Amino acid sequence: MQTDGNLVIYNTSGWAIWASNTWGYPGAYLLDQQDANTVIYWTNQTALWATNTCCRAQPNAHSWYIKNTYANPDAATMYSIGYWVDGAFDNSTCSNSLVVLDFGQPDYVNSNYGTNYWLNYSPGYKFISNADIITAVDNYARGWYDRTGSCPRLHIVVGTNNSQMTPSGGTPNGAGTNWANVAYAVQSYLSNAGYSWQITAWAGSDMEQPGGEIPPFDCAGRTREFVDGYNSNSLATSFLDYGTAWVPNGCWTAADVYYVAYGAARNYPLPEVYTQFATDSWVSVRQQGYMSFKGVMTECSGADALPMGSCWVGGDINEYQFSPTQAWNSLWNTLNSNGFGLSSLEYATNIKGQ
């Protein structure tokens, strides 16, 4: 940054190879802002030049409700998703991606903790043990690693939910403690396989408030038990709450949402931001205290590339909601307009059924 107000890049021979062409404004200065924009300001705060990179989300990653019905779940299918779908996509965008693999409802069957097949909690449901979940995630990671080059990075979030947890036995606390073992086992696999320089394993849960769904989401007390169980495990990695903040809600308060999303030691919010109402609900919870938001989750049904504007959400929803870009901008802008601006908002991920 020169004293005449011009920002210039010189090569090793001393030749100018690029300039902002803002000469003639002595005292101008360069500011790398928290909104991801880099700006040259004159002394009266007039912007002379900018990178115009304000408020841009990462390219959205894929996240999945795991639904394959083969061998608990099918390792070949998980490898294929990692290789052919997400590895190829992330490699093309060279992105820092966050992928949630949601395995469904926590339960305890035949002396094993695990989950029940996503959205199939009726009698005869498919139970997947934590050991099988670890194998599934390992195979996904192997596929992703085999397909990508050295550029992209990946955070895998091994996910569950708080929908009527442990209906067959066990406790939410025990399920949480054992869920920490799952993420730790995946991270150990990544380290032993030589993948950990590029892939990291976290845990998480779609923690929501009850609203008439069947089976219902649990109240705050049982959800806190799961979170406390997770955080009590010394092996626990970071934990993301990719749920909702519809409070007050009978058995949930804003303080409860704050605790499970950020108040607990290893927890961070990755809110579902499907509409502006959802954004506002999370920003309202932010008034409880500081929160470091990791990013946003959306649920668009379409194929890549997802629209910049509203996207269609099919299934039981059947309406237009925020795209990842809209959701990211909504949370970023609303936090800033309420005086809660962040230095970064790293991730945008879109979840759909496998």
TORVEX-40745 format. One line per 5 residues: their letters; for each residue x, y, z of C-alpha. Coordinates in Angstrom, 3 decimals. Layout:
BEGIN
a> X:Y:Z  ...
END
This chain:
BEGIN
mqtdg> 0.000:0.000:0.000  1.747:3.154:-1.200  1.654:6.561:0.453  -0.127:8.032:-2.605  -3.140:5.760:-1.970
nlviy> -2.337:3.200:-4.665  -2.196:-0.520:-3.912  0.434:-2.087:-6.194  1.820:-5.587:-6.707  5.429:-5.712:-7.942
ntsgw> 7.320:-8.697:-9.345  10.793:-9.647:-8.171  12.313:-7.375:-10.819  10.547:-4.357:-9.425  7.981:-4.040:-12.223
aiwas> 4.404:-3.207:-11.317  2.184:-6.081:-12.483  -1.124:-4.959:-10.932  -2.524:-1.820:-9.293  -5.805:-0.626:-7.804
ntwgy> -5.330:2.709:-9.659  -6.297:4.709:-6.571  -3.295:7.032:-6.666  -3.933:10.651:-5.748  -5.456:9.889:-2.340
pgayl> -2.586:10.221:0.151  -3.414:8.668:3.484  -5.729:6.032:1.988  -5.552:2.710:3.753  -6.402:-0.964:3.101
ldqqd> -8.889:-2.733:5.394  -9.565:-6.491:5.411  -13.124:-6.496:6.790  -15.008:-9.112:8.809  -17.632:-9.375:6.052
antvi> -15.001:-10.953:3.720  -14.610:-7.745:1.694  -11.235:-6.002:1.341  -11.572:-2.241:0.805  -9.344:0.797:0.246
ywtnq> -10.725:3.781:2.172  -9.728:7.413:1.967  -9.376:9.362:5.198  -13.022:10.525:5.053  -14.206:6.868:4.972
talwa> -15.018:6.991:1.241  -14.493:3.593:-0.383  -12.075:3.946:-3.295  -11.733:0.286:-4.299  -12.961:-3.120:-3.104
tntcc> -12.615:-6.797:-3.907  -16.445:-7.019:-3.841  -16.298:-10.276:-1.924  -18.693:-9.219:0.815  -21.103:-11.708:2.226
raqpn> -20.441:-14.682:0.019  -21.061:-18.222:1.137  -18.809:-21.160:0.501  -20.001:-23.340:-2.373  -22.653:-25.503:-0.741
ahswy> -21.756:-29.036:0.242  -24.032:-32.086:0.202  -25.472:-33.618:3.354  -27.551:-36.789:3.550  -30.293:-38.548:5.439
iknty> -28.829:-42.047:5.213  -31.528:-44.385:3.915  -29.902:-47.281:2.077  -31.522:-50.499:3.253  -28.841:-53.072:2.617
anpda> -26.160:-54.333:4.970  -26.321:-51.872:7.867  -25.894:-49.707:5.707  -24.303:-50.955:2.492  -20.581:-50.135:2.523
atmys> -20.352:-50.063:-1.278  -23.148:-47.500:-1.463  -21.464:-45.292:1.121  -18.168:-45.492:-0.785  -19.961:-44.588:-4.017
igywv> -21.601:-41.522:-2.480  -18.228:-40.396:-1.188  -16.477:-41.071:-4.495  -18.902:-40.427:-7.341  -21.155:-37.778:-5.795
dgafd> -19.492:-35.726:-3.066  -15.844:-36.320:-3.899  -16.405:-35.321:-7.502  -18.482:-32.292:-6.497  -16.097:-30.995:-3.818
nstcs> -13.080:-31.582:-6.031  -14.646:-29.468:-8.776  -15.283:-26.557:-6.410  -12.073:-26.926:-4.361  -14.184:-26.167:-1.323
nslvv> -13.918:-26.395:2.432  -16.977:-28.629:2.826  -19.106:-29.737:5.741  -21.117:-32.915:5.131  -23.693:-34.188:7.611
ldfgq> -24.460:-37.914:7.435  -27.687:-38.252:9.441  -28.404:-41.817:10.602  -31.655:-41.166:12.441  -33.071:-41.764:15.909
pdyvn> -30.786:-42.829:18.808  -31.739:-46.173:20.341  -30.464:-49.116:22.364  -31.169:-52.614:21.029  -29.638:-55.974:22.046
snygt> -27.170:-54.286:24.405  -25.930:-51.964:21.642  -26.396:-48.262:21.112  -27.098:-47.161:17.560  -29.844:-45.527:15.521
nywln> -33.100:-46.445:13.886  -33.349:-46.172:10.134  -34.214:-42.595:9.270  -37.974:-41.860:9.312  -38.853:-45.532:9.776
yspgy> -39.556:-45.716:13.487  -42.646:-47.915:13.246  -42.593:-51.566:14.395  -40.148:-53.553:12.310  -37.795:-50.589:11.910
kfisn> -34.204:-51.144:10.881  -31.731:-50.678:13.718  -28.136:-49.780:12.837  -25.527:-50.316:15.531  -22.872:-47.720:16.229
adiit> -20.259:-50.176:14.961  -22.058:-50.357:11.600  -22.370:-46.564:11.509  -18.606:-46.241:12.001  -17.991:-48.634:9.100
avdny> -20.424:-46.703:6.904  -18.765:-43.344:7.592  -15.280:-44.828:7.122  -16.297:-46.071:3.671  -17.790:-42.701:2.733
argwy> -14.556:-40.980:3.779  -12.441:-43.480:1.834  -14.479:-42.857:-1.305  -14.235:-39.080:-0.922  -10.487:-39.242:-0.344
drtgs> -9.895:-41.537:-3.327  -11.740:-39.132:-5.649  -10.331:-35.775:-4.552  -6.997:-34.092:-5.108  -5.075:-31.993:-2.622
cprlh> -7.277:-28.899:-2.776  -10.633:-29.527:-1.013  -11.086:-30.106:2.710  -13.900:-32.010:4.421  -15.541:-32.015:7.833
ivvgt> -17.807:-35.049:8.242  -20.532:-34.635:10.850  -21.844:-37.996:12.050  -25.445:-37.065:12.743  -28.462:-38.238:14.700
nnsqm> -31.587:-36.458:16.034  -33.624:-35.917:19.192  -36.819:-37.564:17.952  -38.209:-39.626:20.852  -34.739:-40.884:21.687
tpsgg> -33.995:-44.420:22.932  -37.539:-45.869:22.577  -36.336:-49.472:23.045  -34.036:-49.011:26.035  -30.995:-47.185:27.279
tpnga> -30.962:-43.476:28.081  -30.345:-40.252:26.170  -27.267:-39.696:28.352  -25.899:-43.111:27.435  -26.671:-42.522:23.763
gtnwa> -24.794:-39.224:23.875  -21.771:-40.718:25.601  -21.603:-43.487:23.010  -22.126:-41.060:20.110  -18.864:-39.384:21.126
nvaya> -17.183:-42.778:20.727  -18.521:-42.990:17.157  -16.984:-39.695:16.035  -13.742:-40.543:17.833  -13.560:-43.936:16.099
vqsyl> -14.032:-42.313:12.701  -11.334:-39.746:13.464  -9.006:-42.579:14.519  -9.675:-44.333:11.216  -8.891:-41.118:9.312
snagy> -5.611:-40.739:11.189  -4.567:-44.358:10.708  -5.450:-44.271:6.997  -3.465:-41.066:6.444  -6.551:-39.002:5.598
swqit> -6.659:-36.674:8.601  -4.682:-33.889:6.915  -7.704:-33.454:4.634  -10.727:-34.906:6.480  -11.959:-34.293:10.042
awags> -14.742:-36.129:11.907  -17.203:-34.277:14.114  -20.565:-35.292:15.578  -23.936:-33.590:15.595  -27.683:-33.826:15.977
dmeqp> -30.815:-32.391:14.423  -32.155:-31.060:17.717  -35.654:-29.649:17.269  -38.681:-28.681:19.314  -41.891:-30.774:19.267
ggeip> -44.541:-29.535:16.875  -47.035:-32.294:16.201  -44.771:-34.619:14.215  -44.837:-38.390:14.774  -42.770:-39.467:16.572
pfdca> -42.338:-36.154:18.419  -39.053:-34.427:19.028  -38.002:-34.653:22.650  -38.348:-31.894:25.193  -35.348:-29.913:26.364
grtre> -34.704:-32.079:29.439  -34.031:-35.283:27.518  -32.145:-33.416:24.790  -29.891:-31.838:27.407  -29.240:-35.341:28.787
fvdgy> -27.931:-36.442:25.386  -25.764:-33.334:25.072  -24.402:-33.763:28.597  -23.620:-37.411:27.925  -21.718:-36.462:24.795
nsnsl> -19.723:-33.717:26.485  -18.897:-35.908:29.489  -16.867:-38.217:27.241  -13.213:-37.153:27.200  -12.933:-38.485:23.619
atsfl> -15.623:-36.125:22.302  -14.888:-33.968:19.248  -16.785:-30.843:18.174  -20.565:-31.260:18.085  -22.949:-29.350:15.789
dygta> -26.603:-28.600:16.474  -28.172:-28.504:12.995  -31.701:-28.114:14.301  -34.273:-25.426:15.009  -34.889:-22.675:17.548
wvpng> -38.676:-22.404:17.711  -38.958:-21.032:21.244  -40.670:-20.549:23.574  -42.238:-23.920:22.891  -43.932:-25.569:25.869
cwtaa> -41.001:-27.631:27.089  -38.230:-25.551:25.480  -36.929:-22.057:26.277  -34.390:-19.872:24.495  -31.928:-20.765:27.267
dvyyv> -32.379:-24.456:26.451  -31.644:-23.933:22.757  -28.626:-21.804:23.636  -27.274:-24.526:25.906  -27.533:-27.422:23.447
aygaa> -26.287:-25.286:20.546  -23.381:-23.468:22.182  -23.490:-23.430:25.978  -22.210:-26.992:26.299  -18.432:-27.168:26.005
rnypl> -18.032:-28.727:22.546  -21.247:-27.550:20.873  -21.703:-25.148:17.959  -24.796:-24.087:16.004  -25.273:-24.959:12.324
pevyt> -28.907:-23.823:12.145  -31.567:-24.955:9.731  -32.213:-21.696:7.891  -35.073:-22.567:5.567  -36.872:-19.201:5.845
qfatd> -36.327:-15.740:7.300  -38.517:-16.765:10.242  -36.012:-19.521:11.018  -33.153:-17.023:10.837  -34.956:-14.643:13.183
swvsv> -35.590:-17.422:15.692  -31.874:-18.231:15.892  -30.845:-14.578:16.116  -33.307:-14.230:18.980  -31.527:-17.075:20.803
rqqgy> -28.231:-15.277:20.136  -29.435:-12.634:22.586  -28.790:-15.183:25.358  -25.063:-14.713:24.815  -22.241:-14.997:22.320
msfkg> -22.534:-17.832:19.786  -20.035:-18.859:17.128  -22.226:-20.002:14.232  -20.514:-22.525:11.955  -22.760:-21.984:8.931
vmtec> -26.218:-22.876:7.652  -28.185:-25.916:6.518  -30.880:-25.990:3.836  -33.060:-28.750:2.372  -33.415:-28.061:-1.369
sgada> -34.643:-30.999:-3.454  -33.072:-30.068:-6.785  -29.913:-31.272:-8.461  -26.693:-29.285:-8.694  -26.214:-26.499:-9.320
lpmgs> -28.750:-25.249:-6.811  -30.341:-21.873:-7.561  -29.100:-18.653:-6.040  -32.726:-17.757:-5.265  -35.476:-19.824:-3.677
cwvgg> -35.427:-23.587:-4.182  -38.175:-26.201:-4.224  -38.430:-28.587:-1.261  -40.489:-31.662:-2.088  -41.672:-34.616:-0.021
diney> -43.916:-33.681:2.880  -42.890:-30.004:2.619  -43.822:-29.025:-0.960  -42.918:-25.359:-0.876  -40.207:-22.929:-1.869
qfspt> -37.561:-22.237:0.779  -34.135:-20.621:1.015  -31.327:-21.879:-1.170  -27.915:-22.250:0.519  -26.874:-18.841:-0.812
qawns> -30.046:-17.186:0.464  -29.741:-18.898:3.841  -26.110:-17.880:4.273  -26.838:-14.274:3.354  -29.927:-14.237:5.587
lwntl> -28.032:-15.349:8.694  -24.989:-13.198:7.949  -27.000:-10.045:7.291  -29.449:-10.538:10.166  -26.673:-11.127:12.679
nsngf> -24.883:-8.008:11.454  -28.012:-5.837:11.487  -28.625:-6.838:15.110  -25.073:-6.051:16.206  -23.994:-9.719:16.347
glssl> -21.639:-9.781:13.340  -19.126:-12.618:13.024  -15.631:-12.676:11.562  -16.630:-15.672:9.444  -19.500:-18.001:8.608
eyatn> -17.693:-20.960:7.151  -20.192:-23.486:5.816  -23.318:-23.893:3.732  -24.616:-27.427:3.366  -27.783:-28.791:1.757
ikgq> -29.346:-31.982:3.101  -31.601:-34.393:1.232  -32.604:-38.031:1.323  -30.015:-40.461:0.031
END
